[in-house]
Amino acid sequence: MSLRRQTLCRGPYGGEGGDADGTDCSDPALFEVARYQLPPLRVCPVHLGPALLLASRVLWPPEIRLIGRL
């Protein structure tokens, strides 16, 4: 689990590559949100709610996995 704690938050929008605007959070990702035909979005607790509402292709009802601990 320590390897995943080093993963940084990609929230709230979850942009990939050059479209990574709004992904400058430096907190460790604690949750993984499943998305349709995209890699899971790893987010911190602060960006979990906004990611569910704003990120592209989030499954509904959402599938959220805990990947780390504080």
C-alpha positions, 0 to 999 in steps of 0.5 A: 500500500505504500507504493500507492500512497505516493500516487498524487491526486489527479482531481478534480477533472482527471485530465490526461497528458496535455489535458491535465489542467486542474490536476495540480494537487500535491496531496496523495491519492486515497481513492480510485474512481472508475471511469468508462473506457479511461483509466481509474481516476486517483483522487485525494479526499478533498477532490473526491466529491468534485471528481464524481461531479466534474470528471469525464466518463465517471460511472454512475452509480460511482465505483469508488475504491480505497487505495490508501490511508492517512 
